[in-house]
Amino acid sequence: MQGGRKAGWANNTATKCGIRKAFLKLSVKPIMILSAPWLSRAIQLFAAASIALIVAAQLGLQNPYWAAMPVWVVAQAYREDLVLRAVLRIGGTVFGAAIGWSALTMIEDPMFSILVLIFSVGAGAAATFWIGTIYSYGMLLAAITVAVVLIPALDHSVDTAQLAADRIWCTLIGVFVVTAITFAFTPPRPEPPPRRAVPPPWVTLRHGAIAAGAALLGIGLLKLIGGPGGISAAMALCIFSMLIAGSRYPAPILRYMPVGATIGVGAALAYRALDMILPDPATMSALLAVPFIAIGAVLRSHPRSAPIGLDANMCFLLAAEAGAAGHGLSAHLQGGIALVLTAFLFTALFRHIGVVS
């Protein structure tokens, strides 16, 4: 009888211990998730992108989504790289805006602007590839800014000075906010960066020629299609070609960029559909983007989704024109489809004619 009681007591004790262990596992798991480094990073990126977008919208800038874009690329793993990227982003943007403005105002000839665009994209990709370190970021941003200023002007009449100034102000806002928010949480580099390797000249020239050819194709589509679809196709071909052709190791970009672009455009169309439903979209467009930015921050920060997070966020902002008045769902649909198709087209093309390490 006594042995049976002892056995029962032992069984009850074991059951209670098992329940306690299970409860502790369930209790500790949320704590571990909340204390994960990627979540802290996601909160920082979310705060920076949201604040930059809302500030730019409140200041009345025409393209406030440009202010949120630097957040996703200026934030870095090490403090030295963060500061250097911030400086290069500003310097490259100002230099590129000056080139675009000069091309449109000093020589008012569309053919001259086209030549400047093709040369800037090709030279920017070649210089970015040749430098091959974080210092190449300034050249890349200068060439991208030339495309951002010139492409809309090749489709319709724009206020060139305002467009260039808009780009600069948005860049200053985004860079300042992301640097201020993430600087204290970004550790210093523990060791010097790897030494630069000099690439073969023929590879550098080949990648520059590929990007220039993509820009020429983009201009052809711009003239053929026109409107939001043509602008998006031309913009995507110029930017995607520089990102891929300018990279020493483009394989990850080739793999993840089309997927990220598809996710970003899908989110952009959902954003614009909701924007149409709201009673006062003009004042709510920036606030409506905040939940999408929150999801994007998680995508960019979580280790499993980080490779697609960058392109998803950038394509969302670009296709949705988040924070701006917008052009109607049909126009955004045309632009989004052109953006996604261009991503798949160029990645497939580069696999055959580019040099993939």
Secondary structure as UniProt FT lines:
FT   HELIX           2..34
FT   HELIX           37..58
FT   TURN            59..60
FT   HELIX           65..74
FT   HELIX           79..105
FT   HELIX           110..131
FT   HELIX           134..136
FT   HELIX           137..155
FT   HELIX           160..182
FT   HELIX           183..185
FT   HELIX           201..225
FT   HELIX           227..245
FT   HELIX           251..277
FT   HELIX           281..301
FT   TURN            303..305
FT   HELIX           306..320
FT   TURN            321..323
FT   HELIX           329..353
//
